[in-house]
């Protein structure tokens, strides 16, 4: 068999290589891992502060929304109250207008009745005057001539016909 001189184990070389590896590990750890860890911690802190700030902003927004909802509800209530007042005023005004119109209508009716009564009285007065005039004419005729029973009946019939024509 052949000897394997090519493959030999050199302990010093392994120790130096391991020592180089450990030194390299500490250098890389100091130069790379620590700053990277620090940077990661800073970013983590920054992210946490952003999340905290966002949560605070969300809480404030919820409070604002609750406040605005309350204000909107109050505004709706106030608007409803204003509308109710306006409706009540309009109802009152319409009642007043209707009452005034009713009073005017009653006044017009009263005036029309008074006017009708006056016209009726004037007509009655006119009829009375006509009757008086006719009576005076009849009396004059009767006084001018002598009246017998036939003339008397004829005059009464004439008088009644004149009264019938007038009314």
Buried (B, 14 or more C-beta within 10 A) or exposed (E): EEEEEEEEEEEEEEEEEEEEEEEEEEEEEEEEEEEEEEEEEEEEEEEEEEEEEEEEEEEEEEEEEEEEEEEEEEEEEEEEEEEEEEEEEEEEEEEEEEEEEEEEEEEEEEEEEEEEEEEEEEEEEEEEEBBEEBEEEBEEBEEEEEBEEEEEEEBEEBBEEBEEEEE
